[in-house]
Amino acid sequence: MPSNLILKKFVDRLPIPPVLRASRRPSGRGLEIRADVVRTRLHAELPETEIWGWEGSCPGPTIEVERDQALEIDWVNSLGDRKGAPAALPYDVVRVPQRPEPGLPFNGDRTEAVSPGG
């Protein structure tokens, strides 16, 4: 069924996500990135709405690291109901094994790395 909603094209600027610079963090400290509710306007002709975003923005932040810099990221679920109970995320977060030494090709089992809990 076709929609009667017609929005003007190209009226909104492309959203530029914030940048998180891992190289400016103290050595050994990882990043904590929160999934939370973000109020945004998806198009100039639409009202504000609530969506899920990362670190208060949608799209979420760009993570900038130096070449061969290891970085641990804690993905935190800050979504939830008004009583503080966390919401179930609709996707799995996976762990990808680290390369044995910087600069060497990854020879790990990619199947394990991309499977839930891998």
Jmol script that loads the backbone (N, CA, C; Angstrom):
load data "model"
ATOM      1  N   MET A   1       0.844  -1.174   0.000  1.00  0.00           N
ATOM      2  CA  MET A   1       0.000   0.000   0.000  1.00  0.00           C
ATOM      3  C   MET A   1       0.892   1.240   0.000  1.00  0.00           C
ATOM      4  N   PRO A   2       0.781   2.089  -0.994  1.00  0.00           N
ATOM      5  CA  PRO A   2       1.621   3.291  -1.057  1.00  0.00           C
ATOM      6  C   PRO A   2       1.257   4.287   0.041  1.00  0.00           C
ATOM      7  N   SER A   3       2.258   5.011   0.501  1.00  0.00           N
ATOM      8  CA  SER A   3       2.061   6.009   1.548  1.00  0.00           C
ATOM      9  C   SER A   3       1.710   7.353   0.934  1.00  0.00           C
ATOM     10  N   ASN A   4       0.895   8.109   1.637  1.00  0.00           N
ATOM     11  CA  ASN A   4       0.565   9.476   1.205  1.00  0.00           C
ATOM     12  C   ASN A   4       1.548  10.484   1.803  1.00  0.00           C
ATOM     13  N   LEU A   5       2.470  10.015   2.601  1.00  0.00           N
ATOM     14  CA  LEU A   5       3.449  10.883   3.229  1.00  0.00           C
ATOM     15  C   LEU A   5       4.543  11.218   2.218  1.00  0.00           C
ATOM     16  N   ILE A   6       4.687  12.490   1.936  1.00  0.00           N
ATOM     17  CA  ILE A   6       5.723  12.922   0.997  1.00  0.00           C
ATOM     18  C   ILE A   6       6.606  13.936   1.726  1.00  0.00           C
ATOM     19  N   LEU A   7       7.875  13.596   1.867  1.00  0.00           N
ATOM     20  CA  LEU A   7       8.836  14.485   2.514  1.00  0.00           C
ATOM     21  C   LEU A   7       9.762  15.064   1.463  1.00  0.00           C
ATOM     22  N   LYS A   8      10.109  16.334   1.631  1.00  0.00           N
ATOM     23  CA  LYS A   8      11.047  16.961   0.708  1.00  0.00           C
ATOM     24  C   LYS A   8      12.422  16.323   0.872  1.00  0.00           C
ATOM     25  N   LYS A   9      13.059  16.041  -0.244  1.00  0.00           N
ATOM     26  CA  LYS A   9      14.391  15.439  -0.212  1.00  0.00           C
ATOM     27  C   LYS A   9      15.460  16.494   0.038  1.00  0.00           C
ATOM     28  N   PHE A  10      16.531  16.073   0.655  1.00  0.00           N
ATOM     29  CA  PHE A  10      17.765  16.857   0.802  1.00  0.00           C
ATOM     30  C   PHE A  10      17.586  18.173   1.556  1.00  0.00           C
ATOM     31  N   VAL A  11      16.673  18.220   2.527  1.00  0.00           N
ATOM     32  CA  VAL A  11      16.499  19.449   3.302  1.00  0.00           C
ATOM     33  C   VAL A  11      17.282  19.423   4.616  1.00  0.00           C
ATOM     34  N   ASP A  12      17.693  18.243   5.030  1.00  0.00           N
ATOM     35  CA  ASP A  12      18.417  18.110   6.295  1.00  0.00           C
ATOM     36  C   ASP A  12      19.901  17.891   6.049  1.00  0.00           C
ATOM     37  N   ARG A  13      20.712  18.471   6.917  1.00  0.00           N
ATOM     38  CA  ARG A  13      22.146  18.225   6.853  1.00  0.00           C
ATOM     39  C   ARG A  13      22.426  16.802   7.325  1.00  0.00           C
ATOM     40  N   LEU A  14      23.464  16.208   6.790  1.00  0.00           N
ATOM     41  CA  LEU A  14      23.898  14.892   7.210  1.00  0.00           C
ATOM     42  C   LEU A  14      24.395  14.984   8.647  1.00  0.00           C
ATOM     43  N   PRO A  15      23.862  14.152   9.557  1.00  0.00           N
ATOM     44  CA  PRO A  15      24.352  14.236  10.935  1.00  0.00           C
ATOM     45  C   PRO A  15      25.792  13.738  11.036  1.00  0.00           C
ATOM     46  N   ILE A  16      26.623  14.531  11.658  1.00  0.00           N
ATOM     47  CA  ILE A  16      28.026  14.160  11.867  1.00  0.00           C
ATOM     48  C   ILE A  16      28.149  13.680  13.307  1.00  0.00           C
ATOM     49  N   PRO A  17      28.497  12.405  13.499  1.00  0.00           N
ATOM     50  CA  PRO A  17      28.579  11.890  14.866  1.00  0.00           C
ATOM     51  C   PRO A  17      29.769  12.469  15.620  1.00  0.00           C
ATOM     52  N   PRO A  18      29.664  12.498  16.959  1.00  0.00           N
ATOM     53  CA  PRO A  18      30.810  12.952  17.759  1.00  0.00           C
ATOM     54  C   PRO A  18      31.973  11.963  17.625  1.00  0.00           C
ATOM     55  N   VAL A  19      33.174  12.414  17.962  1.00  0.00           N
ATOM     56  CA  VAL A  19      34.368  11.568  17.867  1.00  0.00           C
ATOM     57  C   VAL A  19      34.873  11.270  19.273  1.00  0.00           C
ATOM     58  N   LEU A  20      35.092   9.988  19.555  1.00  0.00           N
ATOM     59  CA  LEU A  20      35.737   9.571  20.801  1.00  0.00           C
ATOM     60  C   LEU A  20      37.165   9.196  20.458  1.00  0.00           C
ATOM     61  N   ARG A  21      38.126   9.928  21.000  1.00  0.00           N
ATOM     62  CA  ARG A  21      39.535   9.697  20.687  1.00  0.00           C
ATOM     63  C   ARG A  21      40.177   8.836  21.762  1.00  0.00           C
ATOM     64  N   ALA A  22      40.365   7.572  21.436  1.00  0.00           N
ATOM     65  CA  ALA A  22      40.943   6.635  22.399  1.00  0.00           C
ATOM     66  C   ALA A  22      42.383   6.989  22.721  1.00  0.00           C
ATOM     67  N   SER A  23      43.090   7.625  21.789  1.00  0.00           N
ATOM     68  CA  SER A  23      44.505   7.955  22.014  1.00  0.00           C
ATOM     69  C   SER A  23      44.671   9.002  23.114  1.00  0.00           C
ATOM     70  N   ARG A  24      43.618   9.702  23.462  1.00  0.00           N
ATOM     71  CA  ARG A  24      43.703  10.727  24.512  1.00  0.00           C
ATOM     72  C   ARG A  24      43.309  10.178  25.882  1.00  0.00           C
ATOM     73  N   ARG A  25      43.033   8.893  25.971  1.00  0.00           N
ATOM     74  CA  ARG A  25      42.661   8.271  27.238  1.00  0.00           C
ATOM     75  C   ARG A  25      43.912   7.767  27.946  1.00  0.00           C
ATOM     76  N   PRO A  26      43.883   7.709  29.267  1.00  0.00           N
ATOM     77  CA  PRO A  26      45.028   7.145  29.992  1.00  0.00           C
ATOM     78  C   PRO A  26      45.282   5.713  29.534  1.00  0.00           C
ATOM     79  N   SER A  27      46.536   5.331  29.476  1.00  0.00           N
ATOM     80  CA  SER A  27      46.928   3.995  29.019  1.00  0.00           C
ATOM     81  C   SER A  27      46.213   2.923  29.834  1.00  0.00           C
ATOM     82  N   GLY A  28      45.660   1.940  29.130  1.00  0.00           N
ATOM     83  CA  GLY A  28      45.001   0.829  29.796  1.00  0.00           C
ATOM     84  C   GLY A  28      43.538   1.058  30.123  1.00  0.00           C
ATOM     85  N   ARG A  29      43.063   2.284  29.956  1.00  0.00           N
ATOM     86  CA  ARG A  29      41.642   2.554  30.224  1.00  0.00           C
ATOM     87  C   ARG A  29      40.842   2.369  28.952  1.00  0.00           C
ATOM     88  N   GLY A  30      39.815   1.568  29.037  1.00  0.00           N
ATOM     89  CA  GLY A  30      38.947   1.339  27.884  1.00  0.00           C
ATOM     90  C   GLY A  30      37.882   2.414  27.760  1.00  0.00           C
ATOM     91  N   LEU A  31      37.040   2.239  26.770  1.00  0.00           N
ATOM     92  CA  LEU A  31      35.920   3.142  26.563  1.00  0.00           C
ATOM     93  C   LEU A  31      34.652   2.496  27.082  1.00  0.00           C
ATOM     94  N   GLU A  32      33.772   3.279  27.627  1.00  0.00           N
ATOM     95  CA  GLU A  32      32.447   2.814  28.003  1.00  0.00           C
ATOM     96  C   GLU A  32      31.477   3.550  27.097  1.00  0.00           C
ATOM     97  N   ILE A  33      30.711   2.805  26.332  1.00  0.00           N
ATOM     98  CA  ILE A  33      29.762   3.405  25.399  1.00  0.00           C
ATOM     99  C   ILE A  33      28.374   2.911  25.759  1.00  0.00           C
ATOM    100  N   ARG A  34      27.474   3.858  25.994  1.00  0.00           N
ATOM    101  CA  ARG A  34      26.132   3.534  26.470  1.00  0.00           C
ATOM    102  C   ARG A  34      25.087   3.596  25.356  1.00  0.00           C
ATOM    103  N   ALA A  35      24.242   2.574  25.330  1.00  0.00           N
ATOM    104  CA  ALA A  35      23.046   2.605  24.496  1.00  0.00           C
ATOM    105  C   ALA A  35      21.974   3.293  25.333  1.00  0.00           C
ATOM    106  N   ASP A  36      21.397   4.355  24.801  1.00  0.00           N
ATOM    107  CA  ASP A  36      20.370   5.058  25.548  1.00  0.00           C
ATOM    108  C   ASP A  36      19.328   5.651  24.608  1.00  0.00           C
ATOM    109  N   VAL A  37      18.278   6.193  25.200  1.00  0.00           N
ATOM    110  CA  VAL A  37      17.205   6.805  24.421  1.00  0.00           C
ATOM    111  C   VAL A  37      17.634   8.213  24.020  1.00  0.00           C
ATOM    112  N   VAL A  38      17.471   8.518  22.752  1.00  0.00           N
ATOM    113  CA  VAL A  38      17.862   9.818  22.196  1.00  0.00           C
ATOM    114  C   VAL A  38      16.636  10.474  21.586  1.00  0.00           C
ATOM    115  N   ARG A  39      16.422  11.744  21.884  1.00  0.00           N
ATOM    116  CA  ARG A  39      15.346  12.496  21.213  1.00  0.00           C
ATOM    117  C   ARG A  39      15.956  13.171  20.001  1.00  0.00           C
ATOM    118  N   THR A  40      15.347  12.962  18.853  1.00  0.00           N
ATOM    119  CA  THR A  40      15.892  13.525  17.627  1.00  0.00           C
ATOM    120  C   THR A  40      14.780  13.781  16.622  1.00  0.00           C
ATOM    121  N   ARG A  41      15.106  14.555  15.628  1.00  0.00           N
ATOM    122  CA  ARG A  41      14.188  14.799  14.524  1.00  0.00           C
ATOM    123  C   ARG A  41      14.786  14.088  13.312  1.00  0.00           C
ATOM    124  N   LEU A  42      14.084  13.095  12.804  1.00  0.00           N
ATOM    125  CA  LEU A  42      14.583  12.294  11.691  1.00  0.00           C
ATOM    126  C   LEU A  42      14.477  13.010  10.349  1.00  0.00           C
ATOM    127  N   HIS A  43      13.638  14.030  10.281  1.00  0.00           N
ATOM    128  CA  HIS A  43      13.472  14.846   9.075  1.00  0.00           C
ATOM    129  C   HIS A  43      12.873  16.167   9.509  1.00  0.00           C
ATOM    130  N   ALA A  44      13.215  17.238   8.825  1.00  0.00           N
ATOM    131  CA  ALA A  44      12.751  18.580   9.201  1.00  0.00           C
ATOM    132  C   ALA A  44      11.228  18.689   9.231  1.00  0.00           C
ATOM    133  N   GLU A  45      10.546  17.873   8.445  1.00  0.00           N
ATOM    134  CA  GLU A  45       9.086  17.948   8.374  1.00  0.00           C
ATOM    135  C   GLU A  45       8.387  16.971   9.321  1.00  0.00           C
ATOM    136  N   LEU A  46       9.160  16.280  10.160  1.00  0.00           N
ATOM    137  CA  LEU A  46       8.596  15.340  11.123  1.00  0.00           C
ATOM    138  C   LEU A  46       8.831  15.855  12.537  1.00  0.00           C
ATOM    139  N   PRO A  47       7.971  15.479  13.478  1.00  0.00           N
ATOM    140  CA  PRO A  47       8.195  15.909  14.865  1.00  0.00           C
ATOM    141  C   PRO A  47       9.360  15.136  15.484  1.00  0.00           C
ATOM    142  N   GLU A  48       9.856  15.641  16.618  1.00  0.00           N
ATOM    143  CA  GLU A  48      10.890  14.931  17.352  1.00  0.00           C
ATOM    144  C   GLU A  48      10.347  13.586  17.795  1.00  0.00           C
ATOM    145  N   THR A  49      11.232  12.607  17.867  1.00  0.00           N
ATOM    146  CA  THR A  49      10.845  11.270  18.310  1.00  0.00           C
ATOM    147  C   THR A  49      11.956  10.674  19.151  1.00  0.00           C
ATOM    148  N   GLU A  50      11.640   9.634  19.875  1.00  0.00           N
ATOM    149  CA  GLU A  50      12.651   8.939  20.669  1.00  0.00           C
ATOM    150  C   GLU A  50      13.127   7.712  19.906  1.00  0.00           C
ATOM    151  N   ILE A  51      14.448   7.558  19.839  1.00  0.00           N
ATOM    152  CA  ILE A  51      15.051   6.390  19.210  1.00  0.00           C
ATOM    153  C   ILE A  51      16.185   5.907  20.108  1.00  0.00           C
ATOM    154  N   TRP A  52      16.716   4.731  19.812  1.00  0.00           N
ATOM    155  CA  TRP A  52      17.877   4.241  20.542  1.00  0.00           C
ATOM    156  C   TRP A  52      19.132   4.742  19.862  1.00  0.00           C
ATOM    157  N   GLY A  53      20.049   5.257  20.654  1.00  0.00           N
ATOM    158  CA  GLY A  53      21.310   5.760  20.121  1.00  0.00           C
ATOM    159  C   GLY A  53      22.453   5.348  21.027  1.00  0.00           C
ATOM    160  N   TRP A  54      23.637   5.791  20.688  1.00  0.00           N
ATOM    161  CA  TRP A  54      24.845   5.495  21.451  1.00  0.00           C
ATOM    162  C   TRP A  54      25.447   6.812  21.926  1.00  0.00           C
ATOM    163  N   GLU A  55      25.689   6.903  23.234  1.00  0.00           N
ATOM    164  CA  GLU A  55      26.310   8.091  23.826  1.00  0.00           C
ATOM    165  C   GLU A  55      25.535   9.361  23.489  1.00  0.00           C
ATOM    166  N   GLY A  56      24.226   9.258  23.471  1.00  0.00           N
ATOM    167  CA  GLY A  56      23.382  10.424  23.272  1.00  0.00           C
ATOM    168  C   GLY A  56      23.259  10.893  21.844  1.00  0.00           C
ATOM    169  N   SER A  57      23.709  10.111  20.883  1.00  0.00           N
ATOM    170  CA  SER A  57      23.597  10.547  19.492  1.00  0.00           C
ATOM    171  C   SER A  57      23.201   9.389  18.584  1.00  0.00           C
ATOM    172  N   CYS A  58      22.711   9.757  17.451  1.00  0.00           N
ATOM    173  CA  CYS A  58      22.386   8.791  16.413  1.00  0.00           C
ATOM    174  C   CYS A  58      22.691   9.465  15.078  1.00  0.00           C
ATOM    175  N   PRO A  59      23.634   8.960  14.290  1.00  0.00           N
ATOM    176  CA  PRO A  59      24.381   7.740  14.563  1.00  0.00           C
ATOM    177  C   PRO A  59      25.302   7.924  15.765  1.00  0.00           C
ATOM    178  N   GLY A  60      25.753   6.810  16.305  1.00  0.00           N
ATOM    179  CA  GLY A  60      26.639   6.827  17.468  1.00  0.00           C
ATOM    180  C   GLY A  60      27.998   7.399  17.127  1.00  0.00           C
ATOM    181  N   PRO A  61      28.855   7.525  18.121  1.00  0.00           N
ATOM    182  CA  PRO A  61      30.142   8.182  17.917  1.00  0.00           C
ATOM    183  C   PRO A  61      31.097   7.399  17.018  1.00  0.00           C
ATOM    184  N   THR A  62      31.996   8.131  16.390  1.00  0.00           N
ATOM    185  CA  THR A  62      33.115   7.546  15.663  1.00  0.00           C
ATOM    186  C   THR A  62      34.215   7.301  16.695  1.00  0.00           C
ATOM    187  N   ILE A  63      34.784   6.105  16.686  1.00  0.00           N
ATOM    188  CA  ILE A  63      35.841   5.774  17.641  1.00  0.00           C
ATOM    189  C   ILE A  63      37.175   5.876  16.910  1.00  0.00           C
ATOM    190  N   GLU A  64      38.011   6.785  17.368  1.00  0.00           N
ATOM    191  CA  GLU A  64      39.293   7.035  16.717  1.00  0.00           C
ATOM    192  C   GLU A  64      40.411   6.451  17.576  1.00  0.00           C
ATOM    193  N   VAL A  65      41.220   5.581  16.975  1.00  0.00           N
ATOM    194  CA  VAL A  65      42.368   4.988  17.672  1.00  0.00           C
ATOM    195  C   VAL A  65      43.602   5.100  16.791  1.00  0.00           C
ATOM    196  N   GLU A  66      44.764   4.990  17.426  1.00  0.00           N
ATOM    197  CA  GLU A  66      46.017   4.968  16.685  1.00  0.00           C
ATOM    198  C   GLU A  66      46.223   3.572  16.112  1.00  0.00           C
ATOM    199  N   ARG A  67      46.947   3.476  15.036  1.00  0.00           N
ATOM    200  CA  ARG A  67      47.256   2.181  14.430  1.00  0.00           C
ATOM    201  C   ARG A  67      47.946   1.279  15.456  1.00  0.00           C
ATOM    202  N   ASP A  68      47.541   0.019  15.485  1.00  0.00           N
ATOM    203  CA  ASP A  68      48.072  -1.008  16.381  1.00  0.00           C
ATOM    204  C   ASP A  68      47.777  -0.736  17.862  1.00  0.00           C
ATOM    205  N   GLN A  69      46.882   0.187  18.162  1.00  0.00           N
ATOM    206  CA  GLN A  69      46.503   0.464  19.545  1.00  0.00           C
ATOM    207  C   GLN A  69      45.355  -0.465  19.927  1.00  0.00           C
ATOM    208  N   ALA A  70      45.563  -1.277  20.953  1.00  0.00           N
ATOM    209  CA  ALA A  70      44.488  -2.139  21.450  1.00  0.00           C
ATOM    210  C   ALA A  70      43.508  -1.283  22.243  1.00  0.00           C
ATOM    211  N   LEU A  71      42.240  -1.605  22.141  1.00  0.00           N
ATOM    212  CA  LEU A  71      41.220  -0.834  22.840  1.00  0.00           C
ATOM    213  C   LEU A  71      40.116  -1.767  23.294  1.00  0.00           C
ATOM    214  N   GLU A  72      39.777  -1.679  24.557  1.00  0.00           N
ATOM    215  CA  GLU A  72      38.667  -2.449  25.097  1.00  0.00           C
ATOM    216  C   GLU A  72      37.471  -1.516  25.210  1.00  0.00           C
ATOM    217  N   ILE A  73      36.317  -1.988  24.743  1.00  0.00           N
ATOM    218  CA  ILE A  73      35.098  -1.190  24.794  1.00  0.00           C
ATOM    219  C   ILE A  73      34.060  -1.943  25.602  1.00  0.00           C
ATOM    220  N   ASP A  74      33.496  -1.280  26.599  1.00  0.00           N
ATOM    221  CA  ASP A  74      32.378  -1.824  27.362  1.00  0.00           C
ATOM    222  C   ASP A  74      31.103  -1.219  26.804  1.00  0.00           C
ATOM    223  N   TRP A  75      30.264  -2.057  26.215  1.00  0.00           N
ATOM    224  CA  TRP A  75      28.977  -1.622  25.673  1.00  0.00           C
ATOM    225  C   TRP A  75      27.954  -1.744  26.797  1.00  0.00           C
ATOM    226  N   VAL A  76      27.406  -0.625  27.235  1.00  0.00           N
ATOM    227  CA  VAL A  76      26.528  -0.595  28.404  1.00  0.00           C
ATOM    228  C   VAL A  76      25.090  -0.352  27.972  1.00  0.00           C
ATOM    229  N   ASN A  77      24.190  -1.182  28.492  1.00  0.00           N
ATOM    230  CA  ASN A  77      22.771  -1.041  28.211  1.00  0.00           C
ATOM    231  C   ASN A  77      22.160  -0.053  29.196  1.00  0.00           C
ATOM    232  N   SER A  78      21.924   1.183  28.760  1.00  0.00           N
ATOM    233  CA  SER A  78      21.266   2.179  29.595  1.00  0.00           C
ATOM    234  C   SER A  78      19.821   2.370  29.154  1.00  0.00           C
ATOM    235  N   LEU A  79      19.337   1.478  28.313  1.00  0.00           N
ATOM    236  CA  LEU A  79      17.936   1.505  27.910  1.00  0.00           C
ATOM    237  C   LEU A  79      17.143   0.837  29.021  1.00  0.00           C
ATOM    238  N   GLY A  80      15.939   1.221  29.196  1.00  0.00           N
ATOM    239  CA  GLY A  80      15.154   0.550  30.216  1.00  0.00           C
ATOM    240  C   GLY A  80      13.828   1.224  30.448  1.00  0.00           C
ATOM    241  N   ASP A  81      13.076   0.644  31.351  1.00  0.00           N
ATOM    242  CA  ASP A  81      11.781   1.225  31.671  1.00  0.00           C
ATOM    243  C   ASP A  81      11.958   2.304  32.734  1.00  0.00           C
ATOM    244  N   ARG A  82      10.888   2.956  33.081  1.00  0.00           N
ATOM    245  CA  ARG A  82      10.959   4.071  34.035  1.00  0.00           C
ATOM    246  C   ARG A  82      11.342   3.617  35.450  1.00  0.00           C
ATOM    247  N   LYS A  83      11.234   2.319  35.722  1.00  0.00           N
ATOM    248  CA  LYS A  83      11.602   1.795  37.039  1.00  0.00           C
ATOM    249  C   LYS A  83      13.080   1.422  37.109  1.00  0.00           C
ATOM    250  N   GLY A  84      13.807   1.579  35.992  1.00  0.00           N
ATOM    251  CA  GLY A  84      15.237   1.294  35.987  1.00  0.00           C
ATOM    252  C   GLY A  84      15.617  -0.093  35.517  1.00  0.00           C
ATOM    253  N   ALA A  85      14.628  -0.920  35.161  1.00  0.00           N
ATOM    254  CA  ALA A  85      14.954  -2.262  34.662  1.00  0.00           C
ATOM    255  C   ALA A  85      15.524  -2.145  33.258  1.00  0.00           C
ATOM    256  N   PRO A  86      16.655  -2.826  32.975  1.00  0.00           N
ATOM    257  CA  PRO A  86      17.255  -2.712  31.636  1.00  0.00           C
ATOM    258  C   PRO A  86      16.374  -3.356  30.570  1.00  0.00           C
ATOM    259  N   ALA A  87      16.387  -2.757  29.393  1.00  0.00           N
ATOM    260  CA  ALA A  87      15.675  -3.323  28.251  1.00  0.00           C
ATOM    261  C   ALA A  87      16.557  -4.365  27.593  1.00  0.00           C
ATOM    262  N   ALA A  88      15.928  -5.351  26.984  1.00  0.00           N
ATOM    263  CA  ALA A  88      16.684  -6.353  26.232  1.00  0.00           C
ATOM    264  C   ALA A  88      17.108  -5.736  24.905  1.00  0.00           C
ATOM    265  N   LEU A  89      18.390  -5.827  24.586  1.00  0.00           N
ATOM    266  CA  LEU A  89      18.865  -5.309  23.308  1.00  0.00           C
ATOM    267  C   LEU A  89      18.498  -6.295  22.208  1.00  0.00           C
ATOM    268  N   PRO A  90      18.160  -5.809  21.023  1.00  0.00           N
ATOM    269  CA  PRO A  90      17.720  -6.708  19.947  1.00  0.00           C
ATOM    270  C   PRO A  90      18.865  -7.315  19.144  1.00  0.00           C
ATOM    271  N   TYR A  91      20.068  -7.341  19.690  1.00  0.00           N
ATOM    272  CA  TYR A  91      21.209  -7.880  18.962  1.00  0.00           C
ATOM    273  C   TYR A  91      22.214  -8.418  19.958  1.00  0.00           C
ATOM    274  N   ASP A  92      23.119  -9.220  19.470  1.00  0.00           N
ATOM    275  CA  ASP A  92      24.178  -9.763  20.310  1.00  0.00           C
ATOM    276  C   ASP A  92      25.429  -8.921  20.140  1.00  0.00           C
ATOM    277  N   VAL A  93      26.116  -8.668  21.237  1.00  0.00           N
ATOM    278  CA  VAL A  93      27.417  -8.015  21.186  1.00  0.00           C
ATOM    279  C   VAL A  93      28.446  -9.139  21.254  1.00  0.00           C
ATOM    280  N   VAL A  94      29.430  -9.096  20.390  1.00  0.00           N
ATOM    281  CA  VAL A  94      30.409 -10.187  20.316  1.00  0.00           C
ATOM    282  C   VAL A  94      31.795  -9.689  20.672  1.00  0.00           C
ATOM    283  N   ARG A  95      32.644 -10.613  21.079  1.00  0.00           N
ATOM    284  CA  ARG A  95      34.052 -10.310  21.327  1.00  0.00           C
ATOM    285  C   ARG A  95      34.860 -10.868  20.174  1.00  0.00           C
ATOM    286  N   VAL A  96      35.726 -10.057  19.637  1.00  0.00           N
ATOM    287  CA  VAL A  96      36.618 -10.495  18.569  1.00  0.00           C
ATOM    288  C   VAL A  96      37.988 -10.657  19.188  1.00  0.00           C
ATOM    289  N   PRO A  97      38.597 -11.841  19.040  1.00  0.00           N
ATOM    290  CA  PRO A  97      39.904 -12.052  19.667  1.00  0.00           C
ATOM    291  C   PRO A  97      40.957 -11.092  19.122  1.00  0.00           C
ATOM    292  N   GLN A  98      41.878 -10.726  20.012  1.00  0.00           N
ATOM    293  CA  GLN A  98      42.956  -9.827  19.637  1.00  0.00           C
ATOM    294  C   GLN A  98      43.979 -10.569  18.781  1.00  0.00           C
ATOM    295  N   ARG A  99      44.614  -9.840  17.873  1.00  0.00           N
ATOM    296  CA  ARG A  99      45.719 -10.439  17.115  1.00  0.00           C
ATOM    297  C   ARG A  99      46.878 -10.689  18.069  1.00  0.00           C
ATOM    298  N   PRO A 100      47.677 -11.726  17.810  1.00  0.00           N
ATOM    299  CA  PRO A 100      48.764 -12.043  18.736  1.00  0.00           C
ATOM    300  C   PRO A 100      49.777 -10.916  18.885  1.00  0.00           C
ATOM    301  N   GLU A 101      50.128 -10.243  17.798  1.00  0.00           N
ATOM    302  CA  GLU A 101      51.078  -9.131  17.851  1.00  0.00           C
ATOM    303  C   GLU A 101      50.611  -8.072  16.863  1.00  0.00           C
ATOM    304  N   PRO A 102      50.778  -6.791  17.209  1.00  0.00           N
ATOM    305  CA  PRO A 102      50.391  -5.744  16.259  1.00  0.00           C
ATOM    306  C   PRO A 102      51.093  -5.920  14.921  1.00  0.00           C
ATOM    307  N   GLY A 103      50.354  -5.741  13.850  1.00  0.00           N
ATOM    308  CA  GLY A 103      50.931  -5.819  12.517  1.00  0.00           C
ATOM    309  C   GLY A 103      50.855  -7.184  11.876  1.00  0.00           C
ATOM    310  N   LEU A 104      50.601  -8.222  12.668  1.00  0.00           N
ATOM    311  CA  LEU A 104      50.507  -9.572  12.095  1.00  0.00           C
ATOM    312  C   LEU A 104      49.076  -9.816  11.626  1.00  0.00           C
ATOM    313  N   PRO A 105      48.889 -10.623  10.585  1.00  0.00           N
ATOM    314  CA  PRO A 105      47.529 -10.905  10.122  1.00  0.00           C
ATOM    315  C   PRO A 105      46.764 -11.731  11.155  1.00  0.00           C
ATOM    316  N   PHE A 106      45.450 -11.556  11.171  1.00  0.00           N
ATOM    317  CA  PHE A 106      44.592 -12.298  12.090  1.00  0.00           C
ATOM    318  C   PHE A 106      44.418 -13.715  11.561  1.00  0.00           C
ATOM    319  N   ASN A 107      44.783 -14.714  12.361  1.00  0.00           N
ATOM    320  CA  ASN A 107      44.654 -16.110  11.955  1.00  0.00           C
ATOM    321  C   ASN A 107      43.658 -16.860  12.824  1.00  0.00           C
ATOM    322  N   GLY A 108      42.853 -16.129  13.597  1.00  0.00           N
ATOM    323  CA  GLY A 108      41.886 -16.774  14.486  1.00  0.00           C
ATOM    324  C   GLY A 108      40.708 -17.343  13.720  1.00  0.00           C
ATOM    325  N   ASP A 109      39.855 -17.994  14.437  1.00  0.00           N
ATOM    326  CA  ASP A 109      38.663 -18.597  13.863  1.00  0.00           C
ATOM    327  C   ASP A 109      37.584 -17.529  13.755  1.00  0.00           C
ATOM    328  N   ARG A 110      37.372 -17.006  12.567  1.00  0.00           N
ATOM    329  CA  ARG A 110      36.393 -15.937  12.370  1.00  0.00           C
ATOM    330  C   ARG A 110      34.976 -16.406  12.690  1.00  0.00           C
ATOM    331  N   THR A 111      34.672 -17.659  12.473  1.00  0.00           N
ATOM    332  CA  THR A 111      33.341 -18.181  12.786  1.00  0.00           C
ATOM    333  C   THR A 111      33.056 -18.008  14.278  1.00  0.00           C
ATOM    334  N   GLU A 112      34.047 -18.337  15.102  1.00  0.00           N
ATOM    335  CA  GLU A 112      33.872 -18.185  16.545  1.00  0.00           C
ATOM    336  C   GLU A 112      33.765 -16.706  16.917  1.00  0.00           C
ATOM    337  N   ALA A 113      34.525 -15.869  16.281  1.00  0.00           N
ATOM    338  CA  ALA A 113      34.554 -14.448  16.632  1.00  0.00           C
ATOM    339  C   ALA A 113      33.228 -13.753  16.362  1.00  0.00           C
ATOM    340  N   VAL A 114      32.501 -14.155  15.332  1.00  0.00           N
ATOM    341  CA  VAL A 114      31.264 -13.446  14.998  1.00  0.00           C
ATOM    342  C   VAL A 114      30.016 -14.132  15.525  1.00  0.00           C
ATOM    343  N   SER A 115      30.169 -15.265  16.203  1.00  0.00           N
ATOM    344  CA  SER A 115      29.003 -15.933  16.765  1.00  0.00           C
ATOM    345  C   SER A 115      28.693 -15.330  18.139  1.00  0.00           C
ATOM    346  N   PRO A 116      27.418 -15.344  18.568  1.00  0.00           N
ATOM    347  CA  PRO A 116      27.079 -14.781  19.869  1.00  0.00           C
ATOM    348  C   PRO A 116      27.915 -15.417  20.967  1.00  0.00           C
ATOM    349  N   GLY A 117      28.486 -14.557  21.797  1.00  0.00           N
ATOM    350  CA  GLY A 117      29.337 -15.023  22.881  1.00  0.00           C
ATOM    351  C   GLY A 117      30.749 -15.364  22.464  1.00  0.00           C
ATOM    352  N   GLY A 118      31.061 -15.227  21.147  1.00  0.00           N
ATOM    353  CA  GLY A 118      32.388 -15.555  20.650  1.00  0.00           C
ATOM    354  C   GLY A 118      33.393 -14.507  20.976  1.00  0.00           C
TER     355      GLY A 118
END
end "model"
wireframe off; spacefill off
backbone 0.3
color backbone group
